[in-house]
Amino acid sequence: MRRTTIATLTGLALVGVLTACGSAQPGEAVPAQNPGQAGAPTSAAGGGGGAAPSGPIAALMEKSAVAMKAKKTAKVTVVGSGPKAADVGGNGLIRFDGNEVSLSMTSKTPGEDGQPPSDTKMLLVGGAMYVEAPKDGSVPPGKKWLKIDPKGTDIMSKLMGGLVQQMRDSADPQIAIKKFGDAGTLANSTPGTLDGAPATKHKIDVDMKKLAERTTDPLQKLGLDILLKSGMTTMSYDFWIDGQDLPKQIDFSQLMPGADSANGISVKYSNWGEPVDIKAPAESEIAPPIQLPQPPR
């Protein structure tokens, strides 16, 4: 599989994480927490422990989760900025059906070996991921999609299934709330206006060490450990929420250790509650599982 496809999977996993994190108390500013204040995070237990989310941040996230699942659908637009993220972006649709989450995304990913950025289509339906097949003759004619199933036995599903499951869990607000735990702190909330409509901006600080301690997914834990070793101990997000407790925009910007300028990602939500068309490809369009070359006997 092309490196571009793997990069797109990783980018969409980030979109899923951001999708799940927002919530708000519209039009009402929430004071910053102080140590010892009710709802302030407590020390996390080692080895994946840590308290469940509580206080203002838990209330915000729960209200947003309820609102998102009530509306069920939205349009999502992702825009990257900065030297390492300018070529990252995409747009798509999301749908919540009870405990099921479906996504349809077209993502822009950086080119390989000096090539320009390219677009890759992806679907998440029924817990499985479908990635647009490369147009390099590596799949049979008429086959348009590669399937990655966390429960699959083929090599690609085994390699990438964990990332697909992580994205699916992150895009489910209630699962994400439990995983986020006490690693996040509500720093402040400011009523304002976004795109000409009233909204509240909530700044959330994330303790990377606590998040790594809570994480049980090996792939996510590896990524967090790499960031921690690079000297990155906290992340901050700005969540814009409208008057119906629905996310409008999530902004993330981070100056990595040793970098001269920050890289950022903005995720914008719109068209909440409007009809969307997200469905799995026809079986006849799915390429056979990728097989690794066998050594000569």
Backbone as numpy.savetxt, mean C-alpha at the origin, in Angstrom:
# Nx Ny Nz CAx CAy CAz Cx Cy Cz
10.69 -13.76 -14.93 9.84 -12.56 -14.93 10.72 -11.32 -14.93
10.31 -10.28 -15.61 11.09 -9.06 -15.70 11.20 -8.37 -14.35
12.33 -7.68 -14.15 12.50 -6.90 -12.93 11.43 -5.83 -12.82
10.98 -5.33 -13.99 9.94 -4.29 -13.96 8.68 -4.79 -13.28
8.29 -6.03 -13.57 7.10 -6.59 -12.97 7.24 -6.69 -11.46
8.42 -7.11 -11.00 8.65 -7.21 -9.56 8.60 -5.82 -8.93
9.19 -4.82 -9.59 9.14 -3.46 -9.06 7.70 -2.96 -8.98
6.89 -3.31 -9.98 5.50 -2.89 -9.97 4.74 -3.54 -8.82
4.99 -4.82 -8.58 4.36 -5.50 -7.45 4.68 -4.80 -6.15
5.96 -4.44 -5.98 6.37 -3.77 -4.75 5.68 -2.41 -4.63
5.60 -1.68 -5.74 4.94 -0.38 -5.71 3.47 -0.49 -5.37
2.81 -1.50 -5.92 1.40 -1.68 -5.62 1.18 -2.13 -4.18
2.13 -2.85 -3.64 2.03 -3.21 -2.23 2.04 -1.95 -1.37
2.89 -0.98 -1.75 2.92 0.29 -1.04 1.59 1.00 -1.17
1.00 0.98 -2.37 -0.30 1.62 -2.55 -1.33 0.97 -1.64
-1.29 -0.34 -1.54 -2.23 -1.03 -0.66 -2.05 -0.62 0.78
-0.81 -0.50 1.23 -0.55 -0.08 2.60 -1.10 1.32 2.84
-0.82 2.25 1.91 -1.30 3.62 2.09 -2.81 3.69 2.04
-3.43 2.88 1.17 -4.87 2.88 1.06 -5.54 2.56 2.39
-4.91 1.68 3.14 -5.54 1.18 4.36 -5.35 2.07 5.57
-4.42 3.01 5.52 -4.01 3.69 6.75 -4.83 4.91 7.10
-5.57 5.49 6.16 -6.21 6.76 6.43 -7.51 6.66 7.20
-7.82 7.71 7.96 -9.11 7.88 8.62 -9.12 9.22 9.30
-10.31 9.69 9.74 -10.34 11.01 10.32 -11.59 11.31 11.09
-11.51 12.36 11.85 -12.67 12.95 12.49 -12.87 14.29 11.78
-13.73 14.37 10.76 -13.77 15.51 9.87 -14.10 16.82 10.58
-13.35 17.85 10.18 -13.64 19.19 10.67 -13.28 19.43 12.11
-12.66 18.45 12.77 -12.35 18.61 14.18 -10.88 18.36 14.40
-10.16 19.34 14.92 -8.74 19.16 15.17 -8.53 18.29 16.38
-7.54 17.38 16.29 -7.22 16.50 17.40 -5.86 16.91 17.94
-5.72 17.19 19.23 -4.46 17.66 19.76 -3.38 16.60 19.67
-2.13 17.07 19.60 -1.01 16.14 19.59 -0.93 15.42 20.92
-0.43 14.18 20.87 -0.30 13.40 22.08 1.00 13.74 22.80
0.97 13.65 24.12 2.16 13.81 24.93 2.43 12.51 25.66
3.70 12.26 26.01 3.98 11.04 26.77 3.14 10.98 28.03
2.54 9.82 28.27 1.70 9.65 29.45 0.26 10.01 29.22
-0.04 10.68 28.10 -1.43 11.04 27.80 -2.20 9.78 27.42
-3.45 9.73 27.74 -4.27 8.58 27.38 -4.25 8.39 25.88
-3.97 7.17 25.45 -3.94 6.87 24.02 -2.55 6.99 23.45
-1.57 7.53 24.19 -0.21 7.58 23.67 0.34 6.18 23.61
1.20 5.87 22.63 1.69 4.51 22.50 2.59 4.11 23.65
2.55 2.84 23.99 3.40 2.30 25.03 4.48 1.45 24.40
5.44 1.00 25.19 6.54 0.23 24.65 6.01 -1.07 24.07
6.55 -1.44 22.91 6.14 -2.68 22.26 6.94 -3.82 22.82
6.28 -4.96 22.90 6.99 -6.15 23.33 7.85 -6.65 22.19
8.95 -7.28 22.51 9.84 -7.76 21.46 9.24 -8.94 20.73
9.91 -9.28 19.59 9.52 -10.47 18.86 8.15 -10.41 18.24
7.72 -9.21 17.76 6.44 -9.12 17.05 5.29 -8.78 17.95
5.56 -8.37 19.20 4.48 -8.02 20.10 4.04 -6.60 19.90
3.58 -5.93 20.97 3.13 -4.56 20.86 1.66 -4.46 21.12
1.25 -3.32 21.64 -0.14 -3.13 21.99 -0.98 -2.91 20.74
-2.27 -3.16 20.86 -3.19 -2.83 19.77 -3.34 -1.32 19.70
-3.72 -0.78 18.54 -3.89 0.66 18.44 -4.96 1.15 19.39
-4.73 2.31 19.99 -5.70 2.86 20.93 -5.64 4.38 20.86
-6.59 5.04 21.53 -6.59 6.50 21.58 -7.03 7.11 20.27
-6.68 8.40 20.04 -7.16 9.13 18.87 -6.85 8.46 17.53
-5.64 7.91 17.37 -5.29 7.34 16.06 -6.15 6.12 15.74
-6.47 5.30 16.75 -7.32 4.13 16.52 -8.73 4.56 16.13
-9.24 5.60 16.79 -10.58 6.09 16.46 -10.63 6.60 15.02
-9.59 7.33 14.60 -9.55 7.84 13.24 -9.52 6.71 12.22
-8.67 5.73 12.47 -8.53 4.63 11.52 -9.80 3.79 11.43
-10.42 3.55 12.56 -11.65 2.76 12.57 -12.77 3.47 11.82
-12.91 4.78 12.04 -13.96 5.53 11.36 -13.74 5.51 9.85
-12.48 5.63 9.43 -12.18 5.61 8.01 -12.45 4.23 7.42
-12.09 3.17 8.16 -12.33 1.81 7.67 -13.81 1.57 7.42
-14.64 2.01 8.35 -16.08 1.86 8.21 -16.60 2.64 7.01
-16.12 3.88 6.85 -16.57 4.73 5.75 -16.17 4.16 4.39
-14.93 3.67 4.30 -14.44 3.11 3.05 -15.25 1.88 2.64
-15.53 1.01 3.59 -16.27 -0.21 3.26 -17.74 0.08 2.99
-18.25 1.17 3.54 -19.64 1.55 3.26 -19.77 2.05 1.82
-18.81 2.86 1.37 -18.82 3.37 0.00 -18.42 2.30 -1.01
-17.54 1.41 -0.59 -17.13 0.22 -1.34 -16.15 0.47 -2.48
-16.24 1.58 -3.19 -15.40 1.75 -4.37 -14.77 3.13 -4.41
-13.65 3.24 -5.12 -12.99 4.54 -5.32 -12.00 4.45 -6.47
-11.64 5.62 -6.97 -10.55 5.74 -7.93 -9.30 6.15 -7.17
-8.15 5.57 -7.53 -6.88 5.83 -6.86 -5.87 6.33 -7.87
-5.17 7.43 -7.54 -4.12 7.97 -8.38 -2.85 8.13 -7.56
-1.74 7.62 -8.05 -0.47 7.66 -7.34 0.53 8.49 -8.15
1.20 9.44 -7.48 2.20 10.29 -8.13 3.46 10.30 -7.29
4.61 10.02 -7.91 5.88 10.07 -7.22 6.63 11.35 -7.52
7.52 11.72 -6.61 8.35 12.92 -6.81 9.72 12.69 -6.18
10.70 13.44 -6.66 12.04 13.28 -6.15 12.89 12.43 -7.07
14.21 12.40 -6.84 15.13 11.72 -7.77 14.89 10.23 -7.92
14.41 9.55 -6.88 14.22 8.10 -6.95 12.77 7.70 -7.18
11.84 8.65 -7.12 10.42 8.30 -7.21 9.68 9.02 -8.33
10.38 9.86 -9.07 9.70 10.64 -10.11 9.10 9.75 -11.19
9.69 8.58 -11.42 9.20 7.66 -12.45 8.24 6.62 -11.89
7.77 6.81 -10.65 6.82 5.89 -10.03 5.44 6.53 -10.01
4.43 5.81 -10.36 3.08 6.37 -10.34 2.09 5.36 -10.86
0.83 5.79 -10.96 -0.18 4.90 -11.49 -1.58 5.38 -11.19
-2.54 4.68 -11.73 -3.93 4.99 -11.46 -4.74 3.71 -11.56
-5.86 3.70 -10.83 -6.66 2.49 -10.86 -7.92 2.61 -10.04
-8.48 1.45 -9.68 -9.75 1.37 -8.98 -9.61 0.38 -7.82
-10.41 0.59 -6.78 -10.43 -0.31 -5.64 -11.87 -0.60 -5.25
-12.13 -1.84 -4.80 -13.48 -2.22 -4.39 -13.40 -3.09 -3.15
-14.28 -2.78 -2.18 -14.41 -3.59 -0.96 -15.74 -4.34 -1.02
-15.66 -5.67 -0.95 -16.86 -6.51 -0.91 -16.82 -7.31 0.38
-17.38 -6.74 1.45 -17.26 -7.41 2.75 -15.82 -7.50 3.16
-15.30 -8.72 3.28 -13.91 -8.92 3.64 -13.00 -9.11 2.43
-13.56 -9.02 1.23 -12.76 -9.16 0.02 -12.34 -7.78 -0.51
-11.12 -7.70 -1.00 -10.60 -6.47 -1.58 -10.18 -6.76 -3.02
-10.61 -5.91 -3.95 -10.22 -6.04 -5.36 -9.55 -4.76 -5.81
-8.50 -4.89 -6.64 -7.78 -3.74 -7.16 -7.56 -3.92 -8.66
-7.59 -2.82 -9.36 -7.20 -2.77 -10.76 -6.29 -1.57 -10.93
-5.02 -1.80 -11.29 -4.05 -0.71 -11.35 -3.25 -0.75 -12.63
-2.97 0.42 -13.16 -1.96 0.58 -14.21 -0.85 1.41 -13.61
0.33 0.81 -13.46 1.42 1.46 -12.75 2.55 1.83 -13.69
3.13 2.99 -13.45 4.33 3.42 -14.15 5.53 3.01 -13.32
6.46 2.31 -13.94 7.65 1.86 -13.22 8.90 2.30 -13.97
9.99 2.53 -13.25 11.24 2.96 -13.90 11.70 1.95 -14.94
12.30 2.45 -16.02 12.81 1.58 -17.07 14.09 0.88 -16.65
14.42 -0.17 -17.36 15.63 -0.92 -17.10 16.72 -0.56 -18.10
17.97 -0.55 -17.65 19.13 -0.34 -18.52 18.98 0.91 -19.38
18.55 2.01 -18.75 18.45 3.28 -19.46 17.20 3.46 -20.28
16.29 2.49 -20.25 15.05 2.60 -21.01 14.07 3.53 -20.28
13.13 4.15 -21.03 12.14 5.04 -20.39 11.18 4.25 -19.52
10.45 4.95 -18.63 9.46 4.27 -17.78 8.40 3.56 -18.63
7.82 2.51 -18.07 6.80 1.76 -18.79 5.58 1.56 -17.90
4.45 1.28 -18.53 3.20 1.02 -17.81 2.95 -0.49 -17.73
2.52 -0.93 -16.57 2.18 -2.34 -16.37 0.82 -2.43 -15.70
-0.05 -3.28 -16.23 -1.38 -3.46 -15.66 -1.37 -4.63 -14.68
-2.12 -4.45 -13.59 -2.22 -5.49 -12.58 -3.63 -5.56 -12.04
-4.04 -6.76 -11.64 -5.34 -6.98 -11.02 -5.15 -7.78 -9.74
-5.93 -7.47 -8.72 -6.01 -8.28 -7.51 -7.47 -8.66 -7.34
-7.79 -9.92 -7.56 -9.17 -10.39 -7.51 -9.20 -11.76 -6.85
-10.09 -11.93 -5.88 -10.23 -13.23 -5.24 -8.97 -13.70 -4.52
-8.14 -12.76 -4.09 -6.92 -13.11 -3.38 -5.74 -13.42 -4.27
-5.94 -13.48 -5.59 -4.86 -13.76 -6.53 -4.48 -12.49 -7.29
-3.22 -12.41 -7.71 -2.72 -11.28 -8.48 -2.53 -11.70 -9.93
-2.96 -10.83 -10.85 -2.77 -11.05 -12.28 -1.93 -9.90 -12.81
-0.78 -10.21 -13.40 0.14 -9.21 -13.91 0.18 -9.30 -15.43
0.11 -8.16 -16.08 0.18 -8.15 -17.54 1.44 -8.86 -18.02
1.27 -9.80 -18.92 2.40 -10.59 -19.40 3.35 -9.74 -20.24
4.65 -9.98 -20.15 5.62 -9.24 -20.97 5.41 -9.53 -22.45
5.67 -8.52 -23.25 5.48 -8.65 -24.71 6.81 -8.95 -25.39
7.53 -9.91 -24.84 8.85 -10.24 -25.38 8.90 -11.65 -25.94
7.72 -12.25 -26.13 7.67 -13.59 -26.70 7.92 -14.70 -25.70
8.00 -14.36 -24.41 8.29 -15.38 -23.40 7.06 -16.15 -22.96
5.86 -15.71 -23.38 4.64 -16.44 -23.06 3.95 -16.84 -24.37
3.13 -17.89 -24.37 2.48 -18.34 -25.59 1.58 -17.26 -26.19
1.39 -17.27 -27.50 0.50 -16.30 -28.15 -0.91 -16.34 -27.56
-1.52 -15.17 -27.41 -2.88 -15.07 -26.89 -2.97 -15.05 -25.38
-1.85 -15.28 -24.71 -1.84 -15.25 -23.25 -1.43 -13.85 -22.79
-2.32 -13.19 -22.05 -2.12 -11.79 -21.70 -1.74 -11.56 -20.25
-1.88 -12.59 -19.39 -1.70 -12.37 -17.96 -0.87 -13.48 -17.33
-0.10 -13.11 -16.31 0.57 -14.05 -15.43 -0.19 -14.07 -14.11
-0.41 -15.24 -13.55 -1.16 -15.36 -12.30 -0.22 -15.69 -11.15
-0.38 -14.94 -10.04 0.38 -15.19 -8.83 -0.62 -15.42 -7.71
-0.64 -16.64 -7.18 -1.60 -17.03 -6.17 -0.86 -17.39 -4.88
-1.13 -16.68 -3.76 -0.46 -17.02 -2.50 -0.58 -18.48 -2.11
-1.64 -19.16 -2.62 -1.84 -20.57 -2.30 -1.30 -21.48 -3.41
-0.72 -20.89 -4.46 -0.24 -21.68 -5.59 1.02 -22.45 -5.29
1.27 -23.47 -6.09 2.45 -24.32 -5.91 3.53 -24.05 -6.95
3.26 -23.22 -7.96 4.26 -22.92 -8.97 5.32 -22.00 -8.38
6.46 -21.90 -9.05 7.61 -21.19 -8.52 7.33 -19.70 -8.32
6.61 -19.06 -9.27 6.36 -17.63 -9.15 5.41 -17.34 -8.00
4.42 -18.18 -7.81 3.50 -17.99 -6.68 4.23 -18.18 -5.36
5.15 -19.12 -5.32 5.92 -19.34 -4.09 6.83 -18.16 -3.80
7.43 -17.59 -4.86 8.36 -16.47 -4.68 7.64 -15.18 -4.33
6.52 -14.90 -5.00 5.86 -13.61 -4.89 4.55 -13.66 -4.12
4.11 -14.85 -3.75 2.81 -14.98 -3.08 2.73 -14.22 -1.78
3.84 -14.17 -1.04 3.84 -13.43 0.23 3.60 -11.95 0.03
4.17 -11.38 -1.04 3.97 -9.97 -1.33 2.53 -9.69 -1.73
1.94 -10.60 -2.49 0.54 -10.45 -2.89 -0.36 -10.49 -1.66
-0.11 -11.44 -0.76 -0.91 -11.54 0.45 -0.73 -10.30 1.32
0.49 -9.78 1.37 0.74 -8.57 2.15 -0.05 -7.39 1.60
-0.09 -7.27 0.27 -0.83 -6.17 -0.32 -2.32 -6.32 -0.07
-2.82 -7.55 -0.20 -4.24 -7.77 0.04 -4.61 -7.44 1.48
-3.78 -7.86 2.43 -4.06 -7.57 3.83 -3.97 -6.08 4.12
-2.98 -5.41 3.52 -2.79 -3.98 3.77 -3.94 -3.16 3.21
-4.53 -3.63 2.10 -5.64 -2.90 1.50 -6.96 -3.12 2.22
-6.99 -4.09 3.14 -8.18 -4.29 3.97 -8.01 -3.44 5.23
-8.81 -2.39 5.41 -8.60 -1.46 6.52 -8.54 -2.12 7.89
-9.42 -3.09 8.14 -9.46 -3.66 9.48 -8.24 -4.53 9.78
-7.73 -5.24 8.77 -6.51 -6.02 8.97 -5.32 -5.07 9.17
-5.28 -4.00 8.37 -4.17 -3.05 8.47 -4.12 -2.38 9.83
-5.28 -2.08 10.39 -5.33 -1.44 11.70 -4.63 -2.30 12.75
-4.91 -3.61 12.70 -4.31 -4.51 13.68 -2.80 -4.59 13.50
-2.34 -4.59 12.24 -0.91 -4.69 11.99 -0.18 -3.40 12.35
-0.84 -2.28 12.18 -0.23 -0.99 12.46 0.06 -0.85 13.95
-0.92 -1.27 14.77 -0.73 -1.30 16.22 -0.30 0.01 16.80
0.58 -0.07 17.82 1.01 1.14 18.52 2.24 1.76 17.89
2.58 1.34 16.66 3.74 1.93 15.99 3.45 3.35 15.48
2.18 3.70 15.34 1.81 5.01 14.83 1.34 5.94 15.92
1.71 7.23 15.80 1.29 8.25 16.75 0.65 9.41 16.00
-0.51 9.83 16.44 -1.15 11.01 15.86 -0.45 12.25 16.38
0.30 12.94 15.52 1.07 14.11 15.94 0.19 15.34 16.06
-0.61 15.62 15.02 -1.52 16.76 15.08 -2.54 16.65 13.96
-3.59 17.45 14.05 -4.64 17.49 13.03 -5.00 18.94 12.77
-5.14 19.28 11.47 -5.38 20.67 11.10 -6.51 20.75 10.08
-7.65 21.36 10.43 -8.72 21.56 9.44 -8.25 22.50 8.34
-8.67 22.22 7.09 -8.27 23.07 5.97 -9.12 22.78 4.76
-8.55 23.01 3.59 -9.25 22.81 2.33 -8.33 22.08 1.37
-8.87 21.10 0.67 -8.11 20.35 -0.34 -8.98 20.21 -1.58
-8.44 20.62 -2.72 -9.19 20.57 -3.97 -10.52 21.31 -3.87
-10.51 22.42 -3.12 -11.69 23.27 -3.03 -12.76 22.79 -2.08
-12.49 21.73 -1.31 -13.50 21.19 -0.38 -12.90 21.09 1.02
-13.73 21.24 2.06 -13.22 21.12 3.43 -12.62 19.74 3.68
-11.52 19.71 4.40 -10.86 18.46 4.74 -9.97 18.70 5.95
-9.58 17.63 6.62 -8.69 17.73 7.77 -7.41 16.96 7.47
-6.27 17.62 7.72 -4.98 16.96 7.51 -4.47 16.42 8.84
-4.23 15.11 8.88 -3.72 14.45 10.08 -2.28 14.00 9.83
-1.38 14.44 10.68 0.01 14.03 10.57 0.24 12.83 11.50
0.70 11.73 10.92 0.94 10.51 11.68 2.42 10.14 11.59
3.05 9.98 12.74 4.44 9.56 12.83 4.49 8.07 13.11
5.37 7.36 12.40 5.48 5.91 12.54 6.85 5.56 13.09
6.87 4.83 14.18 8.10 4.32 14.79 8.50 3.05 14.03
9.57 3.14 13.24 9.96 2.03 12.38 10.39 0.80 13.18
11.03 1.02 14.33 11.47 -0.11 15.15 10.27 -0.88 15.68
9.27 -0.15 16.19 8.07 -0.82 16.69 7.34 -1.55 15.57
7.29 -0.92 14.40 6.60 -1.56 13.28 7.32 -2.84 12.88
8.65 -2.80 12.86 9.43 -4.00 12.53 9.22 -5.10 13.57
9.11 -4.71 14.84 8.89 -5.70 15.91 7.52 -6.36 15.77
6.55 -5.62 15.29 5.19 -6.16 15.15 5.04 -7.03 13.92
5.88 -6.80 12.91 5.69 -7.44 11.61 6.07 -8.92 11.66
5.18 -9.75 11.13 5.45 -11.18 11.04 5.76 -11.62 9.62
5.40 -10.80 8.62 5.68 -11.14 7.23 7.18 -11.01 6.96
7.86 -12.07 6.52 9.31 -12.03 6.33 9.77 -10.97 5.33
9.02 -10.80 4.22 9.42 -9.85 3.20 9.32 -8.42 3.71
8.21 -8.11 4.39 8.04 -6.77 4.93 9.06 -6.51 6.04
9.33 -7.50 6.85 10.29 -7.35 7.93 11.69 -7.08 7.38
12.04 -7.77 6.30 13.34 -7.55 5.67 13.47 -6.11 5.20
12.42 -5.60 4.54 12.46 -4.21 4.07 12.60 -3.21 5.20
11.85 -3.44 6.29 11.94 -2.54 7.44 13.31 -2.62 8.10
13.88 -3.81 8.20 15.20 -3.96 8.80 16.26 -3.23 7.98
16.13 -3.27 6.65 17.07 -2.56 5.79 16.99 -1.05 6.03
15.77 -0.55 6.16 15.59 0.88 6.42 16.16 1.27 7.78
15.93 0.43 8.77 16.46 0.72 10.11 17.98 0.75 10.11
18.59 -0.20 9.41 20.06 -0.26 9.37 20.64 0.94 8.62
19.85 1.53 7.73 20.33 2.71 7.00 20.22 3.97 7.84
19.61 3.86 9.03 19.48 5.01 9.92 18.11 5.65 9.90
17.16 5.06 9.19 15.82 5.61 9.10 14.96 5.02 10.21
14.66 5.78 11.24 13.95 5.27 12.42 12.50 5.71 12.49
12.12 6.75 11.77 10.73 7.22 11.77 10.28 7.59 10.36
8.99 7.50 10.13 8.35 7.98 8.91 7.16 8.84 9.30
6.85 9.81 8.47 5.68 10.66 8.72 4.80 10.69 7.49
3.49 10.66 7.72 2.51 10.70 6.66 1.51 11.82 6.95
1.02 12.46 5.90 -0.09 13.40 6.01 -1.32 12.76 5.38
-2.39 12.63 6.17 -3.64 12.04 5.70 -4.70 13.12 5.62
-5.24 13.34 4.43 -6.33 14.29 4.25 -7.65 13.52 4.21
-8.58 13.90 5.06 -9.86 13.22 5.19 -11.00 14.21 4.97
-12.04 13.77 4.25 -13.15 14.68 3.98 -14.21 14.60 5.08
-15.33 15.26 4.86 -16.39 15.34 5.86 -17.17 14.06 6.04
-16.89 13.04 5.22 -17.57 11.75 5.37 -16.62 10.67 5.91
-15.50 11.10 6.47 -14.48 10.19 7.02 -13.75 9.41 5.93
-13.83 9.85 4.68 -13.19 9.15 3.58 -11.84 9.78 3.25
-10.81 8.96 2.98 -9.52 9.51 2.58 -9.63 10.30 1.28
-9.00 11.46 1.24 -8.91 12.24 0.01 -7.50 12.17 -0.57
-6.50 12.19 0.32 -5.13 12.18 -0.16 -4.19 11.76 0.97
-3.16 10.99 0.61 -2.12 10.60 1.55 -0.79 11.03 0.96
-0.02 11.79 1.71 1.28 12.30 1.25 2.39 11.75 2.13
3.42 11.26 1.47 4.59 10.75 2.18 5.83 11.32 1.52
6.74 11.87 2.31 8.01 12.38 1.81 9.09 12.03 2.81
10.20 11.50 2.31 11.25 11.04 3.21 12.62 11.34 2.62
13.47 11.95 3.44 14.87 12.15 3.08 15.65 10.95 3.61
16.12 10.11 2.71 16.85 8.92 3.12 18.25 9.31 3.59
18.80 8.54 4.52 20.15 8.83 5.01 21.15 8.91 3.87
21.92 10.00 3.83 22.92 10.19 2.81 22.42 10.82 1.53
21.11 11.03 1.41 20.55 11.62 0.19 20.52 13.13 0.28
20.56 13.79 -0.88 20.54 15.25 -0.92 19.13 15.82 -0.96
18.19 15.06 -1.48 16.81 15.54 -1.57 15.85 14.40 -1.28
14.63 14.77 -0.87 13.64 13.78 -0.43 12.91 13.18 -1.63
12.41 11.97 -1.43 11.53 11.31 -2.38 10.13 11.26 -1.78
9.13 11.44 -2.60 7.76 11.49 -2.09 6.79 10.68 -2.92
5.70 10.30 -2.28 4.58 9.61 -2.93 3.29 10.27 -2.46
2.41 10.60 -3.39 1.08 11.10 -3.07 0.04 10.15 -3.65
-0.91 9.76 -2.81 -2.00 8.89 -3.23 -3.30 9.67 -3.09
-3.99 9.85 -4.19 -5.23 10.64 -4.19 -6.42 9.70 -4.44
-7.49 9.91 -3.65 -8.71 9.12 -3.77 -9.84 10.01 -4.27
-10.65 9.48 -5.16 -11.79 10.25 -5.70 -12.89 9.28 -6.13
-14.02 9.85 -6.52 -15.13 9.06 -7.07 -15.59 7.95 -6.13
-15.59 8.24 -4.83 -16.06 7.24 -3.86 -17.50 6.84 -4.15
-17.76 5.54 -4.15 -19.11 5.02 -4.32 -19.58 4.87 -5.76
-18.77 5.29 -6.73 -19.17 5.15 -8.13 -18.88 3.74 -8.64
-19.65 3.26 -9.63 -19.46 1.88 -10.13 -18.06 1.67 -10.70
-17.51 0.50 -10.47 -16.21 0.13 -11.02 -16.33 -1.26 -11.64
-15.45 -1.54 -12.58 -15.45 -2.85 -13.25 -14.09 -3.50 -12.98
-14.07 -4.42 -12.02 -12.85 -5.16 -11.68 -13.19 -6.64 -11.69
-12.58 -7.39 -12.59 -12.85 -8.82 -12.65 -11.60 -9.56 -13.11
-11.54 -10.83 -12.76 -10.40 -11.66 -13.12 -10.40 -11.91 -14.63
-9.22 -12.07 -15.23 -9.16 -12.37 -16.65 -9.79 -13.74 -16.96
-10.16 -13.92 -18.20 -10.65 -15.23 -18.64 -9.52 -16.25 -18.50
-9.87 -17.46 -18.14 -8.86 -18.52 -17.96 -8.03 -18.71 -19.21
-8.65 -18.51 -20.39 -7.94 -18.71 -21.66 -6.86 -17.67 -21.90
-6.90 -16.56 -21.15 -5.91 -15.49 -21.33 -4.75 -15.58 -20.35
-4.78 -16.55 -19.44 -3.74 -16.67 -18.41 -2.65 -17.62 -18.89
-1.41 -17.14 -18.84 -0.28 -17.94 -19.28 -0.01 -19.09 -18.32
0.54 -20.17 -18.80 0.89 -21.28 -17.89 1.96 -20.82 -16.90
2.04 -21.45 -15.75 3.03 -21.03 -14.74 4.44 -21.05 -15.29
5.24 -20.08 -14.87 6.64 -20.01 -15.29 7.42 -21.15 -14.63
8.21 -21.83 -15.42 9.02 -22.93 -14.92 10.49 -22.55 -14.95
11.21 -22.88 -13.89 12.66 -22.66 -13.88 13.36 -23.69 -14.74
14.42 -23.28 -15.45 15.17 -24.25 -16.27 15.72 -25.37 -15.38
15.64 -26.60 -15.88 16.13 -27.74 -15.14 17.58 -28.03 -15.55
18.43 -28.35 -14.59 19.83 -28.68 -14.94 19.89 -29.94 -15.77
20.86 -30.01 -16.66 20.98 -31.22 -17.50 21.30 -32.45 -16.67
20.76 -33.57 -17.08 21.00 -34.81 -16.34 22.26 -35.50 -16.86
